[in-house]
Amino acid sequence: MAPKEALTQKLADAILACDANNAAAVAQEILDAGIDPIEVLNTTVAETANEVGERFESGEFFLPHLVLAGNAIEAASNVLQKGVPEGKLAEKKVIVIGTVEGDMHSLGKNIVAMMLRASGFEVHDLGVDVKSSTFIRRAQEVNADLIGLSCLMTTTLPYQREVIEDLVAQGLRDRFKVIVGGGPVTSAWAEEIGADGYGADVTEAVKVAKMLVGLQG
């Protein structure tokens, strides 16, 4: 195995082992070896982040693995980004995410937020029971590319629609992409309310979010 392939495989292994310290150390080895950090971020790190999500969805990884692997991805990314020449690192895409008004469920939303952060997004997590006006105001404040609306109760589904209707009413619908998800949410519902995307699970939510903002899936 070539030195480059050996190091990138070592990095992937460290992330999948949920070892943040080792992931950061290997990332530094990659920089020291003169390997292009942008390429490693766009391939090894991105692909391994996808694999982490897939292992979680298949039941091979549990929530603690997901959190620790996310920490490892972030640690490696922070080191690699230091080796990118100024102006060469793509500007992060920004997402505002939260659980809609009347709904206090946060677990699924938290996992998606963490995986988005590990995948290179700048994530603004508004928490739970978030009013439409709060989503829209925060999205404007941080110049978001994407708004993520989560809910776990059928009774709170209408609040996903409300955010999109309010964006339309305020002439802001074209400014932000909107992705929806959560237990009672379906692709048919997403289409009905005019959302731009729908994630049935963590892995799909991240892939759809990346697709909506023009990032590699």
C-alpha positions as CSV (number, residue, x, y, z in Angstrom):
1,M,0.0,0.0,0.0
2,A,1.3,3.4,-1.0
3,P,2.2,5.8,1.9
4,K,-0.8,8.1,1.0
5,E,-3.2,5.2,0.9
6,A,-1.8,3.8,4.1
7,L,-2.2,7.1,5.9
8,T,-5.7,7.8,4.7
9,Q,-6.8,4.3,5.6
10,K,-5.2,4.8,9.0
11,L,-7.3,8.0,9.4
12,A,-10.5,6.2,8.4
13,D,-9.7,3.5,10.9
14,A,-9.1,6.0,13.7
15,I,-12.5,7.7,13.0
16,L,-14.3,4.4,12.9
17,A,-12.6,3.4,16.2
18,C,-14.1,6.6,17.6
19,D,-10.6,7.8,18.7
20,A,-10.4,11.6,18.4
21,N,-6.8,11.8,19.7
22,N,-5.5,9.3,17.2
23,A,-7.5,10.8,14.4
24,A,-5.9,14.2,15.0
25,A,-2.5,12.6,15.2
26,V,-2.9,10.8,11.9
27,A,-4.3,14.0,10.3
28,Q,-1.0,15.7,11.4
29,E,1.0,12.8,9.8
30,I,-0.9,13.4,6.6
31,L,0.0,17.1,6.6
32,D,3.6,16.3,7.4
33,A,3.7,13.8,4.5
34,G,2.7,16.6,2.1
35,I,-0.6,15.1,1.2
36,D,-3.3,17.5,-0.1
37,P,-5.5,18.2,2.9
38,I,-8.4,19.4,0.8
39,E,-8.5,16.0,-1.1
40,V,-8.4,14.1,2.2
41,L,-11.3,16.3,3.6
42,N,-13.4,15.8,0.5
43,T,-12.7,12.0,0.2
44,T,-11.5,10.1,3.2
45,V,-13.2,12.3,5.9
46,A,-16.5,12.8,3.9
47,E,-16.7,9.1,3.0
48,T,-15.9,8.0,6.5
49,A,-18.6,10.3,7.9
50,N,-21.1,8.7,5.6
51,E,-19.9,5.2,6.8
52,V,-20.4,6.3,10.4
53,G,-24.0,7.2,9.6
54,E,-24.6,4.0,7.7
55,R,-23.2,1.9,10.6
56,F,-25.6,3.8,13.0
57,E,-28.6,3.1,10.8
58,S,-27.7,-0.6,10.4
59,G,-27.4,-1.0,14.2
60,E,-23.7,-1.7,14.2
61,F,-23.1,1.7,15.9
62,F,-25.1,3.1,18.8
63,L,-25.5,6.7,19.9
64,P,-22.3,6.8,22.0
65,H,-20.4,5.6,18.9
66,L,-22.0,8.3,16.8
67,V,-21.0,11.0,19.2
68,L,-17.4,9.8,19.6
69,A,-17.0,9.2,15.9
70,G,-18.3,12.7,15.3
71,N,-15.7,14.1,17.7
72,A,-13.0,12.2,15.8
73,I,-14.1,13.6,12.5
74,E,-14.2,17.1,13.9
75,A,-10.7,16.6,15.5
76,A,-9.2,15.4,12.2
77,S,-10.9,18.1,10.2
78,N,-9.6,20.8,12.4
79,V,-6.0,19.6,11.9
80,L,-6.4,19.2,8.2
81,Q,-8.0,22.6,7.7
82,K,-4.8,24.2,9.2
83,G,-2.9,22.9,6.3
84,V,-5.2,24.4,3.7
85,P,-3.8,27.7,2.1
86,E,-5.8,30.7,3.0
87,G,-8.6,31.2,0.5
88,K,-8.5,27.6,-0.7
89,L,-10.9,26.2,1.9
90,A,-14.5,26.2,0.7
91,E,-16.8,28.4,2.8
92,K,-18.9,26.3,5.1
93,K,-22.5,25.9,4.3
94,V,-24.8,27.1,7.0
95,I,-27.9,25.3,8.4
96,V,-30.3,26.4,11.1
97,I,-32.0,23.4,12.6
98,G,-34.5,22.8,15.3
99,T,-37.7,20.9,16.5
100,V,-40.8,22.8,15.6
101,E,-43.2,24.6,17.9
102,G,-45.1,22.4,20.4
103,D,-42.7,19.5,20.1
104,M,-40.1,18.8,22.8
105,H,-38.3,15.8,21.1
106,S,-34.7,16.4,20.4
107,L,-32.8,13.1,20.0
108,G,-33.2,12.6,16.3
109,K,-32.6,16.3,15.6
110,N,-29.5,16.2,17.8
111,I,-28.0,13.3,15.9
112,V,-28.6,14.9,12.5
113,A,-27.1,18.2,13.7
114,M,-24.0,16.4,15.0
115,M,-23.6,14.5,11.7
116,L,-24.1,17.7,9.7
117,R,-21.4,19.4,11.8
118,A,-19.1,16.4,11.2
119,S,-19.8,16.7,7.5
120,G,-18.6,20.2,7.3
121,F,-21.7,22.3,7.9
122,E,-21.8,25.3,10.2
123,V,-24.8,24.2,12.4
124,H,-27.0,26.6,14.4
125,D,-29.2,24.3,16.6
126,L,-32.1,26.2,18.0
127,G,-33.3,23.4,20.2
128,V,-36.9,22.3,20.7
129,D,-40.3,24.0,20.6
130,V,-39.0,26.6,18.1
131,K,-41.5,29.1,16.6
132,S,-41.6,29.8,12.9
133,S,-40.5,33.4,13.5
134,T,-37.4,32.2,15.4
135,F,-36.3,29.9,12.6
136,I,-36.7,32.7,10.0
137,R,-35.1,35.4,12.1
138,R,-32.1,33.2,12.9
139,A,-31.7,32.0,9.3
140,Q,-31.5,35.7,8.3
141,E,-29.1,36.6,11.0
142,V,-26.5,33.8,10.1
143,N,-27.2,34.0,6.4
144,A,-28.2,30.3,6.3
145,D,-28.2,28.2,3.2
146,L,-30.7,25.7,4.7
147,I,-33.4,25.4,7.4
148,G,-34.0,22.0,9.0
149,L,-37.4,21.3,10.6
150,S,-37.8,18.3,12.8
151,C,-40.9,17.0,14.6
152,L,-41.9,13.7,16.2
153,M,-45.6,14.3,16.8
154,T,-48.3,14.2,14.2
155,T,-50.0,17.1,16.0
156,T,-46.9,19.3,15.3
157,L,-46.6,18.6,11.6
158,P,-48.6,21.7,10.7
159,Y,-45.8,23.9,12.2
160,Q,-43.4,22.6,9.5
161,R,-45.9,23.9,6.9
162,E,-46.2,27.2,8.8
163,V,-42.5,27.9,8.5
164,I,-42.6,27.5,4.7
165,E,-45.8,29.5,4.4
166,D,-44.3,32.3,6.5
167,L,-41.2,32.3,4.3
168,V,-43.4,32.6,1.3
169,A,-45.4,35.4,2.9
170,Q,-42.3,37.3,3.7
171,G,-40.8,36.9,0.3
172,L,-38.0,34.8,1.6
173,R,-38.8,31.4,0.2
174,D,-36.2,31.5,-2.5
175,R,-33.5,32.5,-0.1
176,F,-33.4,29.3,2.0
177,K,-33.7,25.6,1.1
178,V,-35.9,23.8,3.6
179,I,-35.5,20.1,4.7
180,V,-37.9,18.3,6.9
181,G,-37.7,15.1,8.9
182,G,-39.0,13.2,12.0
183,G,-41.2,10.3,12.9
184,P,-44.5,11.2,11.2
185,V,-42.9,13.0,8.3
186,T,-43.1,11.3,4.8
187,S,-41.9,12.3,1.4
188,A,-45.5,12.9,0.4
189,W,-45.9,15.4,3.3
190,A,-42.7,17.1,2.3
191,E,-44.0,17.5,-1.2
192,E,-47.4,18.7,0.0
193,I,-45.9,21.5,2.1
194,G,-43.4,22.5,-0.5
195,A,-40.2,21.5,1.3
196,D,-37.1,21.1,-0.8
197,G,-36.0,17.9,0.8
198,Y,-36.8,15.1,3.2
199,G,-34.7,12.8,5.3
200,A,-36.2,9.5,6.3
201,D,-33.2,8.8,8.6
202,V,-29.9,10.3,9.7
203,T,-27.9,9.1,6.8
204,E,-30.5,10.3,4.2
205,A,-31.0,13.6,6.0
206,V,-27.2,14.4,5.7
207,K,-27.0,13.3,2.1
208,V,-30.1,15.3,1.1
209,A,-28.8,18.4,3.0
210,K,-25.5,18.2,1.2
211,M,-27.2,17.7,-2.2
212,L,-29.4,20.8,-1.6
213,V,-26.5,23.1,-1.0
214,G,-24.3,21.6,-3.8
215,L,-21.9,19.6,-1.7
216,Q,-20.7,16.1,-2.6
217,G,-23.1,13.5,-1.2
